[in-house]
Amino acid sequence: MTHRITIVVIGLSAAALLSGCAATPLGPTVQVMPAPNKPFEVFRADQATCKQYAQEQVGGQSEAANSTAVGSTLLGALLGAGLGGAIGGGGGAGIGAAGGGVLGTAVGAGGSGNTQGSIQEQYNNAYMQCMYAKGNQVPGTQTGVYAPPPPPPPPYHAPPKSGGQG
């Protein structure tokens, strides 16, 4: 009996570790090109600045997602143990805990994977906004070389009136 509980605890611990899989993005997954005539060194400086900006925008979200996933795993294990114990007695509690842990892991990992995609999308959006603001070419936008607006037209002057009566 104690051996089964040990196996269940080890299995749940492994499941809990595997369920927390959201990570802060390592970089953008979108391609941005330098503006025409922009020196590459300036473009690289823009990239570094914008990656830092994007990182700040999504900071802490992966840790929150992982905490939620681990919570789902543990909740599933507790509910499974309770149901297993109610249905099958002491031996059923271990089986129920293992089943609940597996189900909780699946739910937690699925939610964590969805959150990972959302975090990456938010990162990409922040990165593209920053790069666009710096004049670079971003997918889906029409950017070009910066040109100041044209000067206003000269003021209108009415032609002088002629001296004769008609």
Backbone bond lengths (Angstrom), bond angles and torsions (degrees), N, CA, C in turn:
res aa  C-N    CA-C-N  psi(-1)  N-CA   C-N-CA  omega(-1)  CA-C   N-CA-C  phi
1 M - - - 1.454 - - 1.530 110.55 -
2 T 1.336 116.56 -46.00 1.450 120.51 179.38 1.523 110.61 -65.50
3 H 1.318 115.93 -34.29 1.461 120.88 178.81 1.534 110.35 -63.09
4 R 1.333 116.69 -41.50 1.471 120.84 178.95 1.520 111.03 -63.74
5 I 1.318 116.24 -42.61 1.470 120.08 -179.44 1.524 109.66 -63.86
6 T 1.328 117.35 -40.61 1.468 121.08 178.07 1.524 110.34 -60.87
7 I 1.315 116.57 -44.37 1.470 120.29 179.35 1.530 110.40 -63.03
8 V 1.329 116.03 -41.58 1.470 120.16 179.35 1.525 110.29 -63.38
9 V 1.329 117.69 -44.47 1.464 121.52 -179.86 1.524 110.60 -62.69
10 I 1.320 117.75 -43.78 1.466 120.88 178.34 1.528 110.30 -63.76
11 G 1.319 116.53 -43.11 1.471 120.01 178.47 1.514 112.31 -62.42
12 L 1.324 116.05 -42.37 1.467 119.22 179.19 1.519 111.84 -67.54
13 S 1.326 116.77 -37.26 1.463 119.94 177.36 1.525 110.81 -62.49
14 A 1.323 116.39 -44.21 1.465 120.21 178.13 1.517 110.49 -64.15
15 A 1.325 116.93 -41.68 1.462 120.42 179.54 1.520 111.19 -63.90
16 A 1.325 115.88 -39.95 1.463 119.55 179.41 1.524 110.88 -63.69
17 L 1.330 116.22 -39.90 1.465 119.29 178.97 1.521 111.55 -67.22
18 L 1.322 116.88 -38.62 1.458 120.23 -178.76 1.525 112.62 -73.29
19 S 1.316 117.48 -25.44 1.458 119.41 -174.96 1.516 112.20 -73.92
20 G 1.312 119.58 -25.57 1.462 122.02 -178.05 1.509 111.20 -88.20
21 C 1.328 117.10 82.95 1.457 118.13 -171.28 1.530 113.68 -115.97
22 A 1.316 119.27 6.22 1.468 119.52 177.85 1.526 108.67 -75.55
23 A 1.319 116.46 139.74 1.459 121.20 -179.38 1.518 109.39 -136.38
24 T 1.322 115.62 151.61 1.458 120.27 175.31 1.521 107.91 -65.89
25 P 1.334 118.13 133.91 1.471 119.78 -178.58 1.524 111.99 -56.57
26 L 1.320 115.19 141.46 1.459 120.83 178.21 1.521 111.47 -82.22
27 G 1.317 116.11 -18.76 1.454 120.32 -179.72 1.515 110.09 178.05
28 P 1.320 116.38 178.36 1.461 119.95 -179.46 1.524 111.42 -73.51
29 T 1.317 115.63 154.54 1.465 121.14 174.80 1.518 110.16 -114.71
30 V 1.315 116.65 23.10 1.458 122.16 176.58 1.520 108.17 -120.87
31 Q 1.319 114.85 151.76 1.460 119.71 -179.37 1.520 109.05 -97.13
32 V 1.315 116.46 129.10 1.463 123.36 176.06 1.518 106.91 -124.03
33 M 1.317 115.16 135.82 1.468 120.30 -178.54 1.526 109.60 -109.06
34 P 1.331 116.81 151.03 1.467 118.22 176.87 1.524 110.82 -67.77
35 A 1.301 115.33 151.60 1.456 120.19 175.47 1.526 108.68 -63.78
36 P 1.326 117.32 151.24 1.470 118.80 177.17 1.529 110.64 -54.88
37 N 1.307 115.28 137.83 1.460 123.90 177.87 1.528 113.71 69.45
38 K 1.313 118.52 10.58 1.467 120.50 176.55 1.521 107.89 -86.25
39 P 1.320 118.93 127.91 1.468 120.80 177.96 1.526 110.58 -61.41
40 F 1.328 115.41 142.78 1.459 120.15 -176.68 1.531 111.75 -61.53
41 E 1.324 117.86 -34.65 1.459 121.05 179.69 1.526 110.68 -63.22
42 V 1.320 117.04 -36.83 1.467 121.29 177.78 1.529 109.51 -69.03
43 F 1.332 116.52 -40.77 1.460 121.11 177.94 1.528 110.43 -60.94
44 R 1.336 117.71 -43.18 1.464 120.82 179.10 1.518 111.22 -64.37
45 A 1.322 117.54 -36.67 1.468 120.31 176.53 1.532 109.65 -65.92
46 D 1.337 116.78 -39.53 1.471 120.78 175.61 1.525 110.27 -59.77
47 Q 1.345 116.41 -44.77 1.466 120.47 179.64 1.528 111.45 -58.83
48 A 1.307 117.14 -46.71 1.465 120.64 -178.44 1.531 110.65 -62.04
49 T 1.316 116.08 -44.59 1.464 120.28 179.53 1.521 110.81 -63.10
50 C 1.326 116.82 -43.95 1.462 120.74 -176.14 1.524 112.38 -73.02
51 K 1.333 118.18 -32.46 1.466 119.90 174.67 1.529 110.02 -64.32
52 Q 1.318 116.35 -42.10 1.467 120.29 178.09 1.528 110.51 -63.22
53 Y 1.320 116.71 -42.82 1.467 121.59 178.30 1.528 110.65 -60.66
54 A 1.335 116.97 -46.51 1.469 121.02 -179.40 1.527 110.52 -63.98
55 Q 1.323 116.78 -39.50 1.463 121.16 178.85 1.529 110.49 -60.65
56 E 1.325 116.59 -41.02 1.463 120.86 178.60 1.535 111.36 -65.07
57 Q 1.316 116.98 -33.22 1.458 120.76 -177.41 1.524 113.04 -70.07
58 V 1.335 118.07 -29.45 1.471 121.03 -177.63 1.527 112.53 -108.75
59 G 1.313 117.64 5.01 1.453 121.37 -176.98 1.520 112.59 -54.60
60 G 1.330 116.31 134.74 1.454 122.59 175.84 1.522 115.28 86.31
61 Q 1.326 117.85 -13.55 1.463 119.37 -176.64 1.524 112.72 -70.49
62 S 1.327 117.82 -36.22 1.465 119.07 -179.06 1.531 110.78 -68.81
63 E 1.334 117.31 -36.96 1.455 120.13 178.22 1.526 110.32 -63.48
64 A 1.334 116.70 -40.52 1.462 120.66 178.33 1.527 110.75 -64.59
65 A 1.327 116.91 -41.07 1.467 120.81 179.14 1.522 110.84 -64.32
66 N 1.324 117.07 -40.13 1.465 120.33 179.61 1.528 111.39 -67.34
67 S 1.315 117.01 -38.09 1.464 119.90 177.55 1.519 110.72 -62.68
68 T 1.319 116.21 -40.40 1.468 120.75 178.21 1.527 110.63 -64.53
69 A 1.320 117.37 -41.69 1.468 121.10 -179.02 1.526 111.01 -64.92
70 V 1.325 117.53 -43.22 1.463 120.44 178.55 1.522 109.83 -65.01
71 G 1.319 116.83 -39.31 1.463 120.61 177.01 1.519 111.79 -61.38
72 S 1.338 117.17 -39.56 1.468 120.49 177.87 1.522 111.11 -63.97
73 T 1.317 116.61 -39.99 1.463 120.65 179.33 1.521 110.70 -63.80
74 L 1.322 116.75 -47.61 1.456 120.35 -177.93 1.524 111.45 -67.33
75 L 1.326 116.87 -39.34 1.458 120.08 177.63 1.525 110.61 -63.15
76 G 1.328 116.61 -42.33 1.464 120.29 177.40 1.511 111.62 -61.24
77 A 1.329 116.67 -40.08 1.464 120.31 179.38 1.526 110.63 -65.59
78 L 1.309 117.18 -43.60 1.465 120.04 179.72 1.519 111.93 -63.98
79 L 1.333 115.53 -45.25 1.464 118.57 178.49 1.523 111.28 -64.21
80 G 1.322 117.26 -40.67 1.459 121.21 178.47 1.513 111.47 -63.85
81 A 1.333 117.05 -40.85 1.466 120.28 178.62 1.526 110.50 -64.90
82 G 1.312 115.71 -41.45 1.464 119.37 179.04 1.518 112.09 -63.30
83 L 1.318 115.87 -46.63 1.466 119.15 179.16 1.519 111.73 -67.33
84 G 1.325 116.62 -42.08 1.467 120.25 178.99 1.516 111.34 -62.94
85 G 1.334 116.61 -40.81 1.457 120.16 178.36 1.519 112.05 -66.28
86 A 1.333 116.01 -38.48 1.467 119.73 -179.83 1.522 111.22 -68.80
87 I 1.312 116.40 -36.26 1.465 119.93 -175.89 1.523 111.24 -86.54
88 G 1.337 117.56 -46.22 1.463 119.48 -170.19 1.507 114.72 -115.54
89 G 1.295 119.41 11.85 1.460 119.88 -179.59 1.514 111.28 77.31
90 G 1.346 116.32 -157.14 1.462 121.59 -175.82 1.511 113.54 -61.07
91 G 1.338 117.78 -43.10 1.462 121.02 179.52 1.514 111.60 -66.63
92 G 1.321 115.99 -32.65 1.464 120.08 179.24 1.513 112.76 -69.62
93 A 1.339 116.34 -25.57 1.463 119.20 179.60 1.526 110.82 -64.83
94 G 1.344 116.19 -42.43 1.465 119.82 178.69 1.509 111.91 -64.91
95 I 1.334 115.71 -43.78 1.471 120.39 178.62 1.517 109.90 -65.71
96 G 1.322 116.89 -41.52 1.466 120.97 178.74 1.514 111.93 -64.90
97 A 1.339 116.75 -39.55 1.462 120.40 178.49 1.521 110.61 -63.58
98 A 1.342 115.78 -42.69 1.466 119.58 179.20 1.526 110.50 -64.07
99 G 1.344 115.90 -45.93 1.469 119.31 178.71 1.511 111.76 -63.19
100 G 1.327 116.51 -43.05 1.466 120.38 177.92 1.516 112.03 -64.58
101 G 1.326 116.17 -37.19 1.468 119.58 177.62 1.512 112.09 -64.73
102 V 1.333 115.76 -41.21 1.466 119.74 177.94 1.517 110.13 -64.21
103 L 1.342 116.35 -45.42 1.463 119.81 179.43 1.526 110.57 -64.94
104 G 1.328 116.84 -43.42 1.472 120.31 178.00 1.514 112.09 -61.99
105 T 1.344 115.79 -37.73 1.465 119.98 177.23 1.517 110.87 -64.21
106 A 1.324 115.82 -42.99 1.473 119.06 179.76 1.517 110.72 -62.75
107 V 1.325 116.55 -43.99 1.467 119.85 179.35 1.523 110.04 -65.85
108 G 1.332 116.70 -45.30 1.463 120.28 -179.19 1.511 112.57 -64.13
109 A 1.328 116.76 -43.29 1.467 120.32 -179.79 1.524 111.03 -67.20
110 G 1.319 116.94 -38.58 1.469 119.41 177.81 1.512 111.45 -63.71
111 G 1.328 116.11 -44.77 1.462 119.62 178.35 1.514 111.57 -65.87
112 S 1.330 116.51 -38.04 1.456 121.03 179.14 1.526 111.05 -65.80
113 G 1.338 116.54 -39.21 1.468 120.04 177.99 1.516 111.68 -65.11
114 N 1.333 116.41 -40.43 1.465 119.61 176.76 1.515 110.59 -64.25
115 T 1.324 116.26 -40.63 1.456 120.56 179.13 1.519 110.42 -64.37
116 Q 1.346 116.98 -38.09 1.466 120.35 179.19 1.525 110.35 -58.90
117 G 1.338 116.70 -44.04 1.459 120.01 178.21 1.516 111.93 -62.65
118 S 1.308 116.90 -38.87 1.459 121.34 179.00 1.530 111.10 -66.84
119 I 1.327 116.51 -41.30 1.469 120.34 178.88 1.525 109.72 -63.95
120 Q 1.331 117.54 -42.87 1.472 120.78 179.24 1.523 110.49 -63.20
121 E 1.326 117.04 -40.74 1.469 120.74 179.37 1.527 110.78 -63.82
122 Q 1.323 117.34 -42.65 1.466 120.61 178.21 1.526 110.34 -64.65
123 Y 1.324 116.75 -39.96 1.463 121.63 177.72 1.530 109.78 -61.01
124 N 1.342 115.86 -49.21 1.467 120.48 179.95 1.525 111.60 -59.18
125 N 1.331 117.02 -42.85 1.467 120.20 179.89 1.519 111.62 -61.50
126 A 1.332 116.54 -45.90 1.461 120.00 179.74 1.535 110.45 -63.58
127 Y 1.320 116.58 -41.51 1.467 121.34 179.70 1.531 110.69 -62.71
128 M 1.340 116.47 -47.22 1.472 119.53 -178.84 1.525 111.66 -65.69
129 Q 1.328 117.30 -38.42 1.466 119.53 178.22 1.522 110.65 -61.34
130 C 1.307 116.00 -43.60 1.463 120.64 179.63 1.531 110.75 -64.90
131 M 1.329 116.87 -46.52 1.468 119.91 -179.41 1.526 111.47 -64.44
132 Y 1.321 116.88 -37.67 1.462 121.00 177.95 1.530 110.14 -65.13
133 A 1.333 116.06 -41.79 1.466 120.18 179.16 1.528 111.35 -63.09
134 K 1.322 116.26 -25.43 1.463 120.27 178.63 1.528 112.10 -90.27
135 G 1.348 116.31 7.45 1.460 120.79 173.57 1.513 115.84 89.03
136 N 1.340 118.29 10.05 1.462 120.63 -178.60 1.521 110.95 -85.37
137 Q 1.326 115.92 164.90 1.459 122.14 -178.76 1.522 109.46 -86.71
138 V 1.332 115.09 118.29 1.457 122.56 -176.83 1.524 107.94 -112.79
139 P 1.347 118.57 141.76 1.468 120.41 179.49 1.523 111.50 -55.10
140 G 1.322 115.65 136.63 1.459 120.73 176.82 1.510 114.51 83.45
141 T 1.307 118.02 5.10 1.468 120.87 178.67 1.514 108.95 -124.95
142 Q 1.281 114.97 161.13 1.463 120.45 176.30 1.517 107.63 -112.00
143 T 1.317 114.81 97.03 1.458 119.39 178.12 1.513 108.08 -115.09
144 G 1.252 116.12 153.16 1.451 120.70 178.77 1.508 108.90 -148.76
145 V 1.297 115.77 -163.14 1.447 121.25 177.96 1.519 107.55 -72.16
146 Y 1.307 115.96 135.69 1.457 120.18 -179.90 1.520 109.85 -65.17
147 A 1.293 115.55 132.07 1.464 121.50 175.03 1.520 107.23 -133.80
148 P 1.327 117.80 132.18 1.463 119.11 179.14 1.523 109.92 -66.17
149 P 1.339 116.84 156.70 1.463 118.76 179.17 1.530 110.42 -63.58
150 P 1.332 116.61 152.62 1.464 118.94 -179.80 1.537 110.40 -67.06
151 P 1.330 116.62 154.97 1.470 118.94 179.49 1.532 109.85 -68.17
152 P 1.323 116.58 155.48 1.469 118.50 178.96 1.530 109.80 -66.63
153 P 1.341 117.00 156.22 1.465 119.11 178.38 1.527 110.26 -67.26
154 P 1.338 116.52 156.34 1.472 118.15 179.43 1.537 109.60 -64.76
155 P 1.320 116.71 153.98 1.468 119.18 -179.81 1.532 110.76 -64.04
156 Y 1.319 114.82 147.74 1.458 121.12 179.99 1.526 109.04 -81.43
157 H 1.331 115.62 130.79 1.469 121.13 175.20 1.520 107.20 -120.12
158 A 1.308 114.75 123.88 1.466 119.46 177.69 1.528 109.20 -67.31
159 P 1.336 116.27 142.25 1.468 117.28 178.32 1.532 109.83 -63.50
160 P 1.340 116.43 149.95 1.481 117.93 179.64 1.524 111.09 -65.47
161 K 1.333 114.93 148.16 1.464 120.05 178.21 1.514 109.41 -74.72
162 S 1.320 114.10 142.96 1.487 117.49 177.73 1.524 109.22 -78.98
163 G 1.321 115.35 154.54 1.475 121.20 -175.50 1.503 114.75 -76.32
164 G 1.321 120.71 -19.47 1.476 121.20 -174.27 1.511 112.26 -86.00
165 Q 1.336 115.02 154.71 1.451 122.61 176.15 1.512 108.39 -94.01
166 G 1.269 119.98 145.46 1.425 122.04 -175.67 1.409 115.78 -102.37
